[in-house]
Amino acid sequence: MEWVERLNETMKYMEEHLTEEMDYEQLGKIACCSAYHFQRMFAYMAGVPLAEYIRRRKMSLAAVDLQGGDMKIIDVAEKYGYQSPTAFNRAFQSVHGIAPSKVREQGVSVKSFPPISFQIMVKGGEEMEYRIETKKAFRIVGVSASLDRQIENNFKVVPQMWQEAAMNGTVGKLAGMMDSDPKGLLGVSACGNEEDWKYFIAVASTKERGDFEEYQVPASTWAVFPGSGTNISIQELERRIVTEWLPASGYEYGNGPDIEVYLNPDPQNAKFEVWIPVVKAQTGNL
């Protein structure tokens, strides 16, 4: 399956560039998606954030270099892109639990994290309801926050945004402006390669935006997945979309934002939809 082959091509690229600053946009190109979608896909498939995986691989190789006894710590740090010995020491200890200076001591253990490879796995499954919807461009209005290009750095940003929006009246004001489809409170991750990454809490609206920001969601084909439950439920649905539905769907990520549509925003009994932009899977492009 070419989808799996492309993922393994990204792993090969990473191994060849571990001593350089990793080019996330290039990884996305190899996988035929944006850098944002690649990071999300990788985290769900591998069970570890991309930046953490790269850190573990670098520190595995750094331990081998230090065990060889021919390289100084400062040279190993520089080899793997750490200009600061303090930053290298912190990264090394986070992976191995010891300082780099201890590696050559008798009886000291370090950890090895081999490269990941992806394989097709046939799993018995639970059904997934979805629909394919082609939609013209539409306008959203709301509030936004900038997102970091390493998506795990944003895990605290988005929940804090929602909490503030609920407490300061933003959610109620936006609900009064909603007049277009998709109906519901929207969480929009606008993270294309050619734009500044932002997360919006917004609604689809044609009304005057007032003090709110606006963003034009591009025309796209969407795979739409309904769900219900708690906030944890939507994360589990997104994981299943990437690990179960996408590989066998005949589709791959398109060039557009991810959208969460909250039809009932009660965090303990939410009704929601996950919209992901899709295109028909490409073939013969490896």
C-alpha positions in Angstrom: 0.0 0.0 0.0 1.5 3.3 -1.1 0.2 5.1 2.0 2.4 2.9 4.2 5.3 3.1 1.8 5.2 6.9 2.0 5.3 6.8 5.8 8.4 4.6 5.6 10.0 7.0 3.1 9.6 9.7 5.7 11.3 7.5 8.3 14.2 7.0 5.9 14.4 10.8 5.3 14.5 11.3 9.1 17.3 8.8 9.6 19.4 10.5 6.9 18.9 14.0 8.5 19.2 13.4 12.2 22.3 15.6 12.4 20.4 18.5 10.8 17.5 20.6 11.7 14.5 18.5 10.7 12.5 19.9 7.8 8.9 19.1 8.8 7.5 20.6 5.5 9.7 18.1 3.5 8.4 15.2 5.7 4.8 16.4 4.8 5.7 16.5 1.1 7.0 13.0 1.2 3.8 11.8 2.9 1.7 13.9 0.5 0.2 16.1 3.2 0.9 19.3 5.2 3.5 19.4 7.9 0.7 19.8 10.4 -1.3 16.8 9.2 1.9 14.7 9.1 2.7 15.4 12.7 -0.9 14.5 13.7 -0.8 11.3 11.7 2.6 10.3 13.0 1.6 10.8 16.6 -1.5 8.7 16.3 0.3 6.0 14.3 3.5 5.8 16.3 2.1 6.6 19.8 4.6 9.4 20.3 4.9 13.0 19.1 7.2 13.5 16.2 9.5 15.9 18.0 9.9 13.5 20.9 10.6 10.6 18.5 13.3 12.6 16.8 14.8 13.6 20.2 14.9 9.9 21.2 16.6 8.9 18.0 19.2 11.6 18.3 19.9 10.8 21.9 20.2 7.0 21.1 22.9 7.8 18.5 24.5 10.3 20.8 24.9 7.7 23.5 26.6 5.4 21.0 29.0 8.2 20.0 29.8 8.9 23.6 30.3 5.2 24.5 32.9 5.0 21.7 35.1 7.3 23.7 36.6 9.3 20.8 34.2 12.3 20.9 33.9 15.1 23.4 30.4 15.8 24.8 30.5 19.3 23.3 31.2 17.8 19.8 28.4 15.2 20.1 26.0 18.0 21.2 27.0 20.1 18.2 26.7 17.0 15.9 23.0 16.6 16.8 22.1 20.3 16.6 22.5 21.4 20.2 24.5 24.7 20.3 24.1 24.8 24.1 25.7 22.1 26.2 23.0 22.7 28.8 20.2 22.0 26.3 22.0 18.8 25.2 22.5 17.7 28.7 18.8 18.3 29.5 17.7 16.4 26.4 20.1 13.5 27.1 18.9 13.1 30.7 15.3 13.2 29.6 15.9 10.2 27.4 18.5 8.2 29.3 18.0 9.3 32.9 21.7 10.1 33.4 24.1 12.9 32.4 26.2 12.5 29.2 29.3 12.6 31.4 28.3 9.4 33.1 27.9 7.3 29.9 31.5 6.0 30.0 31.4 4.8 33.6 31.5 1.1 34.2 28.1 -0.6 34.4 26.0 2.4 33.4 23.0 1.6 31.3 21.5 3.8 28.5 18.4 3.3 26.4 18.1 2.5 22.7 15.2 3.6 20.6 15.4 1.9 17.2 13.9 3.5 14.1 10.2 3.0 13.6 8.9 1.2 10.5 5.2 1.0 9.5 3.4 -2.1 8.3 -0.1 -2.9 7.3 -2.0 -4.4 10.1 -5.4 -5.9 9.6 -7.7 -5.2 12.6 -11.2 -6.3 13.3 -13.2 -3.3 13.8 -15.9 -1.3 15.0 -18.0 0.5 12.4 -17.3 4.2 11.7 -20.0 6.4 10.3 -19.0 9.1 7.9 -20.1 11.1 4.9 -18.2 12.9 2.1 -19.2 16.5 1.6 -18.0 18.9 -1.1 -18.4 22.5 0.1 -17.6 25.9 -1.3 -15.4 28.3 0.6 -17.0 29.8 3.6 -16.2 32.6 6.1 -15.7 32.1 9.8 -15.5 34.8 12.5 -14.1 34.3 16.0 -10.9 34.5 18.1 -7.6 32.9 17.3 -4.2 32.0 18.9 -0.9 31.4 17.1 0.2 27.8 17.1 3.8 26.4 17.2 5.1 24.4 14.3 5.8 21.5 16.7 2.2 20.7 17.5 2.8 19.1 20.9 3.8 22.6 22.1 0.2 23.6 21.6 -1.4 21.0 24.0 -2.0 23.7 26.6 -2.9 26.6 24.3 -6.1 25.3 22.9 -7.8 24.1 26.2 -6.9 27.5 27.8 -8.5 29.3 24.8 -11.8 27.4 25.2 -11.8 28.0 29.0 -11.3 31.8 28.5 -13.8 32.0 25.7 -16.5 30.3 27.9 -15.7 32.5 30.9 -15.5 35.9 29.1 -18.7 35.6 27.1 -17.0 35.0 23.7 -18.9 31.7 23.2 -22.3 33.3 23.7 -21.5 36.3 21.4 -20.3 33.9 18.6 -23.4 31.8 19.0 -25.5 34.8 18.2 -23.6 35.5 15.0 -24.0 32.0 13.6 -25.9 32.0 10.3 -24.2 29.7 7.9 -23.2 26.0 7.6 -21.6 24.2 9.3 -23.9 25.1 12.1 -22.2 24.8 15.5 -19.3 26.2 17.5 -16.2 25.6 15.5 -12.6 24.7 16.5 -10.5 25.3 13.3 -6.9 24.4 13.0 -5.6 26.6 10.1 -2.2 25.1 9.6 -1.2 25.1 5.9 2.4 25.1 5.0 2.2 28.6 3.4 0.4 30.3 6.3 1.0 31.3 9.9 -0.5 28.5 12.0 -3.6 29.5 14.0 -6.4 27.9 16.0 -9.8 29.6 15.8 -12.8 29.3 18.1 -15.4 30.6 15.6 -18.7 30.2 13.8 -19.6 30.3 10.2 -21.2 33.7 9.6 -21.9 36.4 7.0 -22.5 39.1 9.6 -20.2 42.0 10.4 -17.3 40.7 12.4 -17.1 43.6 14.8 -14.1 43.0 17.1 -13.7 39.4 16.0 -11.2 38.1 13.4 -12.3 36.4 10.2 -10.8 33.6 8.1 -11.8 32.1 4.8 -12.0 28.3 4.9 -11.1 27.2 1.3 -13.4 25.2 -0.9 -12.7 21.5 -0.1 -14.0 18.0 -0.1 -14.5 16.9 3.5 -14.8 13.6 5.3 -17.2 14.2 8.1 -17.4 11.9 11.2 -20.1 12.4 13.8 -19.5 11.6 17.5 -20.7 12.1 21.0 -19.4 11.9 24.6 -16.7 13.8 26.4 -13.7 15.8 25.2 -11.7 12.6 25.4 -14.2 11.0 23.0 -13.3 13.5 20.2 -9.6 12.7 20.6 -10.4 9.0 20.3 -12.5 9.6 17.2 -9.6 11.6 15.6 -7.2 8.8 16.4 -9.5 6.2 14.8 -9.9 8.4 11.7 -6.1 8.5 11.1 -5.2 4.9 12.1 -8.3 3.0 10.9 -10.3 4.9 8.3 -7.7 6.9 6.4 -5.3 4.0 5.4 -8.1 2.0 3.8 -10.4 4.8 2.6 -8.9 5.6 -0.9 -8.4 9.2 0.4 -5.6 11.2 1.9 -5.3 14.6 3.5 -6.2 17.5 1.4 -5.0 21.1 1.7 -7.3 22.6 4.2 -7.9 23.1 7.9 -9.1 20.5 10.3 -12.5 21.5 11.8 -14.3 20.3 15.0 -18.0 21.2 14.9 -19.5 21.3 18.4 -23.3 20.8 18.0 -23.8 20.6 21.8 -20.7 22.0 23.5 -21.3 20.5 26.9 -17.9 18.9 27.7 -19.5 16.0 29.5 -22.1 15.2 26.9 -20.9 16.7 23.7 -22.3 16.1 20.2 -19.8 16.9 17.6 -18.5 16.3 14.1 -14.9 16.0 12.9 -14.3 17.4 9.4 -11.0 16.6 7.7 -10.1 17.8 4.2 -9.5 15.0 1.8 -8.5 14.3 -1.8 -8.5 11.0 -3.7 -5.3 9.1 -2.9 -2.4 9.7 -5.3 -0.6 6.8 -6.9 2.8 6.3 -8.4 4.3 9.4 -6.8 7.0 7.8 -4.7 
